[in-house]
Amino acid sequence: MNTTKMERKKITHEIHLVSNYRALLIAKHIGTLLLILYFAPAAITGFDESPALYILLLHNILPAVFFFLFTNKNNSNTKSPRILKPSAYDEVKEEPKKKHTLSFSFAKEMEADTPLLPQLKKKYQYSRVKYQSNSISFLLTCFFLYLWQQQDLTQTNFYLYRYMPVAILAVIVLTRFICIIFYECYIHYSLRSGGI
């Protein structure tokens, strides 16, 4: 494979983006599982489980909300189906001007950076908008877990409940970094051996 130095940098960058996206998804699922494992016993034993519930909901709903906000759902350019065949005497209507909203310009800017390797994009279901929405959601989840730990949790006598927010935060952050390294090595190996 005869590639230039710039193409190698682009490929390495795109492999890093795809592996970061996959690591975000794995950290999201592990964080969801840990929050559920905290929420269920806390609800049964009578501890305050509301922060875990709110963080769990935000952790799973925010990526969909951000994905909806960042994509352009404006279908004003689609024409309604005609019943009659168009004739030569019909007027040609001008295309309506596109409205450049925040979501349209942000999504257009993000979609311009598509992967060079379409196999990676297809195999790992990567899209720049999904990556950005999951990344923002991950940062907000980490922030809320930190705020939850700063809350006065000294009234609980059980050691696990007292340090659970920081434990969940540490696990999801470590999972993300370990999965980034794993996926980068795995994708490089798959590209070299012809697996992708």
N, C-alpha and C positions, 0 to 999 in steps of 0.2 A: 504494500500500500504506500504509494508515493504521495505524501502530504507535506504541505509547507509548515513552517513553524507557527504561523498564525492560525492555520486550521487546527493544529494540535492543541493550541491554547483554547480555541473555541470548543473543541471536543471535550477537553478536560473541564472547562467551565460548565458545560452542559451536563456532563456526568455528575459534577458536584451538585448542580441544581436538582437533578433527578434523584440523586441519593439523599439530598436534604429533604426533598418532598416526601419520599418514602419514610424517612426517619420521623418526620412530623406526623405522618399517619400512624405509625407504630406507637409513638409517644402519646398520641391522642387516645388510642385504644387502651393502652396500659393505664393512662390517667383516668379514663372512664371506669375501668375495672377497679382501680384502687379507691376511687370516690364511692363507687357502689359498695365495695367491701367495708368502707367506713360508715356509710349512710345506714345500711341495714342494721348492724348491731347497735349503732347509736340511737336509732329510732326505737328499737326494742327495749334498750336499757334506760332510756329517758334522758340521755345526754342531748345537748343542743346540736341537732343535725342540720339546721337550716343553712349554715354557710356551705356545707358539703353539697346540699341539694342545689343551691343557687349556682355554685361553681360548676357542678355537673351539668346543669342546664345550659349555662353560658358556654361551657367547654364544647358542647355538642351542637348548639344552635348557631353560635356566632359564625362558623365557617360558611354555613348556608346563607346567612344574612349578608355577609360580606361578598360572597359569590354573586348573590342577586344584585347587590349594589354596584359591583364592579363591572358587570356585563351589561351590554347595551341591548335592551329588549325592545327598542323602538322599531316597529315594523310599519312605519308610515310610508315607506317606499313600495310596499307590496300593493299591487292593484287588485281590486275586487274582480272576481271572475265575471266575464261578460256572457250574456245569454246569446246575443247575436254576434255574428262574425264582424270584425272591424271592416269598415269600408274606407275607400280612398278619400271620402269627403269628411271623415272625422277629423276634428282638430287634434293636433298634437299638443298634449298638455305638458307644461314645464314640470320638471321634477321639483318637489318641494325641498327647500333648503333644510339641511340637517341641523338639528339643534345640538350644539356642543355643550353637553352637560358635563358635570364632574365625572360621572360614571362612564360616559362615552369616551372622554379624553383619556381617563386613567386606563380603561380597558384597551383602548387603541394603542397606548404607549406600552402596555404590558404585553399585548399579543404580538407586538413587533419583535420581541425577543423570543422567537420560537426555537426549539432545539434543531440542531443541524442533523442529528440522527433521528429520522422519523420512527425507526424501530424502537428506540428507547421511549419515545413519547407514547407510542401505541402500547407497548408491553407494560409500562408502569403507569399508564393513564395520567400522564403529566400534562398539566397546562399551567401557564404562568399565573392565570387568575386564581386557580385552585391553590397554587403554591402560596401566593400572597395572602389569600383569605385564611388559610390554615396557619400561616406564620403569624399574622396579626392576632388570631385567636389564641395561639400558643403563648405569645407574650402577655396577653391580657389574663390568661389563666394563671400564668406564673405570678403575675402581679397580685391577683386576688388571693392566691394561696399564701403569698407573703403577708398580705394584709390580715388574712385569717390567723396566721401564726402570731402576729403582733397583738391580736385581740387577747384579752385577759383570760387565759385558759388555766390559771392556777387553781380554780375551784374544783377541778376534777382531780381525783386521787389516782386514777388509773393512768399509768405512764404512757401507754400507747395512745390514748386520746389526747394527751397533752402535747405530744410532738408529732402527731399524725400529719398536719399540714406541711411541715418542713420535710417530713419523710416522703410524702407524695411529690413535693417539689423536687427533691433530690433525685428520686427515682425517674421522673419523667425527663429531667434535664440530662441525667447520665444516659438514659436509654436513647435519647435523641443523638447525643454525641457518639455513642458506641455504634448505633445503627448507621450514622453517616459514614464512619470509617469502614464498617462492614460492607455497605452497598457500594462505596467507591471501589474497594478492592474486588468485590464480586463482579461489578460491571466491567472493570478493566480486564479481569480474567476472562469474562465471557466474550468480550470483543477480540481478545487475542486468540482465543480458542475457536472462535466462529460460532458461539452459542447464541448470539443475538442476530 
